[in-house]
Each structure stands twice: as C-alpha cells, then as structure tokens.
Amino acid sequence: MCSNCDYTIHGAHHHFGWDRSIPPVERVAPGSTVYFECLDSGAGHFKPGSTVADVGTLDFSKVNPVTGPIHIDGAEPGDALKITFEAFEPSGFGWTANIPGFGLLADQFKDPALTLWSYDKTTMAPAAFSKNGKVPLKPFCGEIGVAPAEAGRHSIVPPRRVGGNLDIRDLTAGTVLYLPIEVEGGLFSVGDTHAAQGDGEVCGTAIESQMNVALKFELIKGANLHMPRFTTSGPVTNHLDAKGYEVTTGIGPDLMSGARDAVSGMIDLLGKQYGLFAEEAYMLCSVCGDLRISEIVDMPNWVVSFYFPRVVFE
C-alpha cells in the first residue's frame, strides 16, 4: 500500500474498453496522489506454472484491463491532465508470449511461444533469460488514458489521441505525462504494466507483469493539447548502453517493410551469435531491443535500424 497516497483504486475496479459512459469509481481533487492496483495485460491468465498451451486459451476480449475510471474534479474538455509517475510496486513475475496473428512478424511466427520471468521485486536486478542472458528492468505503464468524447465503447488495444495503449517504455517513475481531456472529469484509467520493453514491442508483448502504481494528478486549464506529450526526469537509455549495441537495418521506400527487415535481421544475428531459437530471439527483441527511424529524408528510400543491447549477454 502507499502511505502517502490520498486514494486507493482496487484492481477489482477494471474494465476492457474506453467508454465515457462508464461511471467513475472515485472522484479526486487536483493535486491528489492515487494508488492503482493494476492487472497485467492478460488479466492474470498466465501464472508461474503456465505452459505454451495456455497461449491458445487467452481470451482476447479480456486483454489489457485498465483500473478505473476516476473523475478529476474540475476537469473539462480543452484542459490537459498532468500525471506524474510517483512509484511502482512490482510483483516479481512476468511473461512474454508470441500470440499467433499478432505482432510485427506475425506472418513469419505462426506458432505460439511463451517465456516466463521471475525477478527480484525489491532490487529489480536484471531478469534471467535462457542460459546466459539478463534483461535490465524498467517498470512502466503501457495502457494509460482518459475517455474519448465519441460515444460508445472503443477498443482497448490501439492507442489514440487521449492515450490508451501507448506502450512507451519511458512512462516510468519520474516522468510527467500530459493527456488532452475530452469529457468532463477526464475519466482516467491505467493498466498493462510492464517490467521491461524495447521500443516497438515487436512481437506484441513485453515483460507483462502485474504491478501497482502511484500517480499524482494535476490540471492544466485551457491547454488545448492535441496529442499526448511527456517529460522525462533524466536519461532514458543508460540502463542499456553499458556494452554498446548490435544493430541491423532495413532500407527501402516503406517504413513498415524496413522495420520488418531490421527485426528479421536481428533475429537471424542473435540465433547465429548466441544459439537462440528464432522464437526466443523474437521475444527477446520485443522486451529489450529498440526500433529507430535513422533516416526519413533521403528519398526514395528510408532507413530503419534495430538496436539490440549487448549488455544482455555480456
């Protein structure tokens, strides 16, 4: 529990879609700090004893549950909600899966795969992978947002102007996020907590891990923000930079094709250098490798690069 928090929102208060008609479970004043009990993206489907067979029984209508919503007093359309990530309380267990039909290379990886993670929730030391890999951890919220103005239920899976499934790994402790408000009270919810993720989350899952999170809420009146923005409190890559990177590229007139080529090249490289099965390399790329647009002006071809941190195996 959070001793400095003004409110607690229990995990039982969760939902699976963005909808302005969902009644708030709490009303909070600006300046309040709220403790959210968040579920992982599988809503607890995977457990320490799970096997790859459990991937096939995952109910996709119940993925990415978000805890909430809460009503922020005084919040009106045109305002911005300022959210400061105060602290994370990890569980020590996580999972990564290749879910058939989902992910950047879904056409190449058609069979289910599952990796289970156990990590020290106190020290947050790098989590063991395979025989000699260790993945640095960085807890963050993948799904975070307020209700859209448009009536009806909206899928929890895609990101949108008011937040949602942003999957930005830098939304971690110390970061300040700003979201545009479209409905009275904002109706804020959060979930899909991760222990680590690479930029791109290429296989579709990160180290999915149940966590609780403390967030402070403030209002910026009349901000007229068009899209989410955020400010980090310091460097965002130094936990991975220590040993440098292996980098593969994709070059051509389409950024999506370039991204696929860069990731495919890294999967092949990791297999050759470290003896990983392709499915292992794919999932590992998703939890700690970074897709970057290296060049987007020298027409007709653009360059996408995939950075894999050497510290994982050294």
N, C-alpha and C positions, 0 to 999 in steps of 0.2 A: 504493500500500500504506500501511497505518497503522503507523507506527513505534512507537506507544505501545500498540498492541493486543496482547492476550495470545494470541488465536487468529484464524485466518482461515478463513472458510467460503466455498469457491469456488462460483461460480454453477452449476457442473455438478450440485451437490447441491440440486436443486429438485424440488418436487412440486406437484400440481394439485388437492389436496383435503386437508381436515383429517381425520386418522385417527390414533388413539392407537397403532395397531399399526405405524406407520412407524418403523423403527429410527433412533435418533439418529446423526448423523454426527460428533458430538463431545460430550464431557462437559466441562462447565466449572464452576469453583468460583464461588460468590457473590463479588462484588467484581471479577470479570473484565470486561474490555472486549473485545468481539468485533467483528471486521471482516467484514461480509457483502457479497459480490458479488451484487447484486440484478439481476434482469431486469425489463424493463418489462412492462406488463400484456398486451402482445401477444406476449411471449416472443421478441422480435426480428423479428416478422413484417414490420413497417414499417421501411423504410430511407430514406435521403435521396433515392433515386430512385423511391420508390413513387408510384403514381397511385391515383386513386379506385377503379379496378378492383380493387385489392388489398384493399379493404374487404370485397368479396364472397367472398374466399378465406380470410378469417380463421377459424381453427378455434376455435370457442367452447368446445371441450372442453380447450383448452390456453391459456386466458386466466388472467391473474393468478397466474403461477407464484410460489411463495414459496421462499426459500432456507432450508434447514434439514432436519429439526429439530435443535435442540441440547437436551441434557439438563442441567439445572441441579442440581448436587449438593445434596441435602437438601430439595429442593422436594417438598411433599406437598399433597394436597387440603386446602383450607382456608387455605393460605398465599396470599400475593399476590406476584407478580413485579414488582419495581420496575425500570423500564427508563429509563435516562437517554440521551437522544439527544445523542451527543457531536459528531458531524460528518457531513457529506455530501460525497461526491465525485461531482459531476455529469458527464455525458458530453458535453453541448453539443448534443445532438439530441433532438427530441421530436416527438410527433404528437398530433393531436386528430381524432376521427372521429365522424360520425353513423352509427351502425350500425342499419340497419333493424330495427324491432321492439324497440329498446332505447332507454331514456331517458324523461324525463318527458312529452315531447310526441311520442311515437313514432307516434301516430295522425295527427299533422299533418306529420311529416317522415319520409316513407316511402322516400326515395331516399338512397343512400349519399353521404357527403361526407367530404373529408379535407383537413386543414391540416397542413403540415409546418413544424416550427420549428427554427431554428438560433440558438443563443445562446452567449454567451461564458462558458465553464465556469469561468473564473478570476474575472472581475469580477462575474458574474451580473447584468449590466446588463439592463434591460427588453428583452424579446424583441419583434422587429418583427412586426406583424400587418397584413396588407393594405397599403395605400399610406401611411397616416399614423397607424396605431395602434401602441402599445408597451405590452406587458403586463408589469407588475412580477413578479418571480420570487420564489418562496418554496419551496425544496425540502422535501419531506416524504414519509413512508411512508404509502401508502394501505392496504396489507394487512399486518396485524401481529397475531399472536396465539399462543395455546398450544392444545394439543389438547383437545377436549371429552371428557368422561367417557363419553359414549354410544358404543358400539362401532360400527364400520363407517366408511365413507368419507362425509364431509359436503362439500357443495358449497363451493367457494372463493368463490363470488360474494356471498352475503349476509353481513352482519355477524351476530355472535352474542354471547352473554354473555362468552365468553372471548376476544373480539376479532374477528379476521377482517377483512373488508373494511370497515373503519371509515370510510375516506375523510375523515378530519378534518384539515383543512389545517394546524392548529396543532400537529400531531405532528411538530415540526421541531426544529432544533438548540436545545438548552437546555431543552426540555420534558421533564418526567418523567411517564411513563405507568405506571399500576398495573393489572395484569390478575389476575383470580381464577384460581387454579390448581385443576384438577380431576383431574389424573393425576400420578403420581409422575414427578418430573423436569421437569414442565411441558411439555416438548417444544415449544419455541418456534421459530417461523419468521417470516420477514419478506419483503416484496416490494412490487410495484406502486408503484414510486417515481414521484413527480410533480415537475415543475418549478414548477407553479402550478395552483391550482384555486379556484374560487369555492365558497362554502358552498352545498351542494346538488348540485354536479356535474350540472347539469340535463340535459345531452344524453347523459350516461352516461360520458363520458371527460373527462379534464383535459388538461394538457400531460403526456402519458405519456412518461416519459423514464428510460432506464436510468441507475441510479446505484449507487454503493457507499455503505454507511453503517456508522458505528462506534457501537455501543451498549454501555452498561455495565449489568450485571445485579446486582441485589441481591435479597434475600429479606426479606419481612415475614412472620414466622411467626404463624400463627393469626389472620390479618387478617379472614377470613370476608367477603371483599369480594363483593358481589352483582353488580356491573356494573363495566366499566372506568371509571376516572377519571384525570384528568391535571392537572398544574400547569404553567402557562407561566412562563417566566423574565422576561417583560416584556410590553409592549403587543403586541396581535396584529393590529391594523388600520392602524398608522401608515404602512405602505408603500403604502397605497391612499388615505389620507384627504386628501392634499395639496390636491386641487382640488374636493373635495366629491363629491356623487353625484347621478345622475338616479335617481328612484325611481318605480316603478309598483306598483299594489296589486291584490289580488284580495280580494273581500269576499263572504262567504256562510256557510252553515252547515256547509261541508265544507272542511277544511284542504287536502286534495289538490286540489280544484277551485280553491280560492283560489290555491294555488301555481301551478297551470297558467295561470290568468288573469293573474297578476302577471308570469310569464315571457313569455307571449304578448304582453302589453302592451309589455314592454321590447324584444322582437324588432321589433315594429312601430315603436317610437320610434327605435331605432338605425338602422333602414332609412331612415326619413324624415330623420333628422338627419345621418347620415354616409354614406348611399348604399350601405349594405351589403345584399347578398343575404340573404334570410331564413336560409338555411343557415349563412352566415358569422356572422350575429348570434347564432344559436342556439349555435353552438360557442363564440363569444366569451363569451357569458353563462356558459357552463359553466366556463370557465377563470378568470374574474375577477369574476363577479357573485355577490351573496350573497342567498339567500333567508332571510327572517327572519319569525318569528311576532311580529307587532306587538301583537296583542290577542287573547286567548282566554277572556275572562270575560264579555263583554257579550252574552249570549245573546239571540237565537238565531244571530247572525252573528259570525264571526271575521275578523280582518284579517291577511293575509299580504302582506309587502312584498318587492319585489326591488330591491336596491341595485346600481347599476352605477357604478363609479368613473370620474369624468370625467378623471382623470389619464391614462387610456389614450389619449385623443385630444387632450390639451392639453399 
